[in-house]
Amino acid sequence: MKSNLKEKAINLRRNGLSYSQILEQVPVAKSTLSLWLRSVNLSKRNKQKLTARRLAALRRGGEARRRQRILSTQKILSESIKEVGLISQRELWLIGTMLYWAEGTKEKDKHGSGVQFTNSDPQMIRLFLKWLSEMCKIPKERIYFDIFIHESKSADADKIIDFWAKATNFPKPAFSHVYIKRNKLSPRRKKSSTAYHGVIKVRVRESSVLTRKIAGWTMGVIECLG
């Protein structure tokens, strides 16, 4: 009986079946199967068939894991969005203050400087503009922008201005200050699938007093949590 199983296993192996496929038809321990098959040489064609099956199995496993990861990520995002709920005016005020603490120009950088906020994320820029309008009561007329573009992308300046004008709902004249950066675009940024829009700086005219108020709000948060 055992010799028949061994012969069957050898024949199956010579036909290019994998160990797992053989074990489905030959009920023995994997260690026994390995012992039986260690001297079996496969033809070039069957080696190719076996390799193709292994690669196909790896692709199927990778695709299944990718789908599971996507579903898991979607579930986490959905649950996290619900956790935020509605944002009050006070919470928006604090969010904007912390954003400015992270990305805004401080008076210690330049005495008497006005509000300046730099980033490349359109959503963050929109949030900051909403904060300026609703929390700081800054009218659109006092806001203008600087755009910084890498030299290799300077030919796209008009498209980049169009992008930011649409993203912020500000007229194009508000983006009249465009600066070309001479340093090279990083290889990682070149390979990024995200379209390049440069870096934008939000400026507020006559806002040195507001800069000091934001500094005070930031200190208030620090003291409350310290």
C-alpha positions as CSV (number, residue, x, y, z in Angstrom):
1,M,0.0,0.0,0.0
2,K,2.8,2.4,1.0
3,S,4.8,1.6,-2.1
4,N,1.7,2.3,-4.3
5,L,1.3,5.7,-2.6
6,K,5.0,6.4,-3.2
7,E,4.8,5.5,-6.8
8,K,1.7,7.7,-7.2
9,A,3.4,10.6,-5.5
10,I,6.5,10.3,-7.8
11,N,4.3,10.2,-10.9
12,L,2.4,13.3,-9.8
13,R,5.6,15.1,-9.0
14,R,7.0,14.3,-12.5
15,N,3.8,15.8,-13.9
16,G,4.7,19.1,-12.3
17,L,2.4,19.1,-9.3
18,S,3.4,20.9,-6.1
19,Y,3.8,19.2,-2.7
20,S,0.5,20.7,-1.5
21,Q,-1.3,19.4,-4.6
22,I,0.2,15.9,-4.2
23,L,-0.8,15.8,-0.5
24,E,-4.4,16.3,-1.5
25,Q,-4.2,12.9,-3.4
26,V,-1.6,11.1,-1.3
27,P,-2.5,11.0,2.4
28,V,1.0,10.9,4.0
29,A,3.0,13.2,6.2
30,K,4.8,16.1,4.4
31,S,8.1,14.8,5.8
32,T,7.5,11.4,4.2
33,L,6.6,13.0,0.9
34,S,9.8,15.1,1.0
35,L,11.8,11.9,1.6
36,W,10.1,10.1,-1.4
37,L,10.5,13.0,-3.8
38,R,13.9,14.4,-3.0
39,S,15.6,12.5,-5.9
40,V,12.8,13.2,-8.4
41,N,14.0,15.4,-11.2
42,L,11.5,17.5,-13.1
43,S,11.6,18.3,-16.8
44,K,12.3,21.8,-17.8
45,R,8.7,22.2,-18.9
46,N,7.3,20.9,-15.6
47,K,9.6,23.1,-13.7
48,Q,8.2,26.1,-15.6
49,K,4.6,24.9,-14.9
50,L,5.4,24.5,-11.2
51,T,7.0,28.0,-11.1
52,A,4.0,29.5,-12.9
53,R,1.6,27.9,-10.4
54,R,3.7,29.2,-7.5
55,L,3.7,32.7,-9.0
56,A,-0.1,32.6,-9.6
57,A,-0.7,31.4,-6.0
58,L,1.5,34.3,-4.7
59,R,-0.4,36.8,-6.9
60,R,-3.8,35.4,-5.6
61,G,-2.6,35.6,-2.0
62,G,-1.2,39.1,-2.6
63,E,-4.5,40.3,-4.2
64,A,-6.5,38.8,-1.4
65,R,-4.3,40.5,1.2
66,R,-4.6,43.8,-0.7
67,R,-8.4,43.6,-0.8
68,Q,-8.5,42.8,2.9
69,R,-6.3,45.8,3.6
70,I,-8.5,48.1,1.6
71,L,-11.6,46.9,3.4
72,S,-9.9,47.2,6.8
73,T,-8.7,50.7,5.9
74,Q,-12.2,51.8,4.7
75,K,-13.7,50.5,7.9
76,I,-11.2,52.3,10.1
77,L,-11.7,55.6,8.1
78,S,-15.5,55.3,8.3
79,E,-15.5,54.7,12.0
80,S,-13.0,57.5,12.6
81,I,-15.0,60.0,10.6
82,K,-18.0,59.3,12.8
83,E,-16.0,59.8,15.9
84,V,-15.3,63.4,14.9
85,G,-19.0,64.4,14.7
86,L,-19.8,68.1,14.5
87,I,-17.1,70.7,15.1
88,S,-18.1,73.7,17.2
89,Q,-16.9,77.2,16.6
90,R,-14.6,77.0,19.6
91,E,-13.1,73.8,18.4
92,L,-12.5,75.4,14.9
93,W,-10.8,78.3,16.6
94,L,-8.5,76.0,18.5
95,I,-7.8,73.8,15.4
96,G,-6.7,76.9,13.5
97,T,-4.6,78.1,16.3
98,M,-2.7,74.8,16.4
99,L,-2.4,74.8,12.7
100,Y,-0.7,78.1,12.8
101,W,1.5,77.0,15.6
102,A,2.7,74.2,13.4
103,E,2.9,75.9,10.0
104,G,2.7,79.7,10.5
105,T,5.3,82.4,10.7
106,K,6.0,83.6,14.3
107,E,7.0,87.1,15.3
108,K,10.2,85.8,16.7
109,D,11.2,84.9,13.2
110,K,10.8,88.5,12.1
111,H,9.7,91.4,14.4
112,G,6.4,93.0,13.3
113,S,5.7,90.3,10.7
114,G,2.1,89.6,9.7
115,V,0.3,86.4,9.4
116,Q,1.9,83.9,7.0
117,F,0.9,80.3,6.7
118,T,2.8,77.9,4.3
119,N,1.7,74.5,3.1
120,S,1.2,72.4,-0.1
121,D,-2.0,70.6,1.0
122,P,-5.1,72.2,-0.6
123,Q,-7.4,70.9,2.1
124,M,-5.2,72.4,4.9
125,I,-5.0,75.7,3.0
126,R,-8.8,75.8,2.7
127,L,-9.2,75.0,6.4
128,F,-6.8,77.8,7.3
129,L,-8.7,80.3,5.1
130,K,-12.0,79.2,6.7
131,W,-10.4,79.9,10.1
132,L,-9.2,83.3,9.0
133,S,-12.6,84.2,7.7
134,E,-14.8,82.8,10.4
135,M,-12.7,83.0,13.5
136,C,-10.4,86.0,12.8
137,K,-13.0,88.0,10.6
138,I,-10.4,88.7,7.9
139,P,-12.0,89.8,4.7
140,K,-10.8,88.3,1.4
141,E,-9.4,91.7,0.2
142,R,-6.7,91.5,2.9
143,I,-5.5,88.0,1.8
144,Y,-3.0,87.3,-0.9
145,F,-0.7,84.4,-1.8
146,D,2.9,83.6,-2.7
147,I,3.5,80.4,-4.8
148,F,6.8,78.6,-4.8
149,I,7.6,76.4,-7.8
150,H,10.6,74.2,-8.5
151,E,12.6,75.4,-11.5
152,S,11.9,72.2,-13.5
153,K,8.1,72.9,-13.2
154,S,8.3,76.7,-14.0
155,A,6.6,76.0,-17.4
156,D,3.5,74.9,-15.5
157,A,3.2,78.2,-13.5
158,D,-0.1,79.2,-15.2
159,K,-1.7,75.8,-14.6
160,I,-0.5,75.9,-10.9
161,I,-2.1,79.3,-10.4
162,D,-5.3,78.0,-12.0
163,F,-5.2,75.1,-9.6
164,W,-4.8,77.2,-6.5
165,A,-7.4,79.8,-7.6
166,K,-10.0,77.0,-8.0
167,A,-8.9,75.2,-4.7
168,T,-9.2,78.4,-2.6
169,N,-12.0,80.2,-4.5
170,F,-9.8,83.3,-4.8
171,P,-9.3,85.4,-8.0
172,K,-6.1,84.9,-10.0
173,P,-4.7,88.4,-9.2
174,A,-4.4,87.2,-5.6
175,F,-1.7,84.8,-6.8
176,S,0.5,87.3,-8.6
177,H,3.6,86.5,-6.5
178,V,5.3,83.4,-8.0
179,Y,8.8,82.5,-7.0
180,I,11.0,79.9,-8.7
181,K,13.1,77.6,-6.5
182,R,16.4,76.8,-8.0
183,N,17.1,73.6,-6.0
184,K,16.2,70.3,-7.7
185,L,12.9,68.4,-7.2
186,S,13.6,65.4,-5.0
187,P,13.5,62.0,-6.8
188,R,10.8,60.8,-4.4
189,R,8.6,63.8,-5.4
190,K,9.2,63.2,-9.1
191,K,7.9,59.6,-8.8
192,S,4.9,60.7,-6.7
193,S,1.5,59.9,-8.3
194,T,0.2,63.2,-6.9
195,A,0.2,66.1,-9.3
196,Y,2.7,68.8,-8.5
197,H,1.2,72.2,-7.4
198,G,4.1,73.8,-5.7
199,V,4.0,75.3,-2.2
200,I,1.7,78.1,-1.3
201,K,2.1,80.8,1.4
202,V,-1.1,82.6,2.7
203,R,-0.4,86.2,3.6
204,V,-2.6,88.7,5.5
205,R,-2.1,92.4,5.0
206,E,-1.7,94.6,8.1
207,S,-1.9,91.6,10.5
208,S,1.0,92.0,13.0
209,V,-1.6,92.4,15.8
210,L,-3.3,89.2,14.7
211,T,0.1,87.4,14.8
212,R,0.6,88.5,18.4
213,K,-3.0,87.4,19.3
214,I,-2.3,84.0,17.7
215,A,0.9,83.7,19.8
216,G,-1.2,84.5,22.9
217,W,-3.8,81.9,22.0
218,T,-1.0,79.3,21.5
219,M,0.5,80.2,24.9
220,G,-3.0,79.8,26.5
221,V,-3.2,76.3,25.1
222,I,0.3,75.4,26.3
223,E,-0.5,76.7,29.8
224,C,-3.8,74.8,30.0
225,L,-2.1,71.5,29.0
226,G,1.2,72.1,30.8
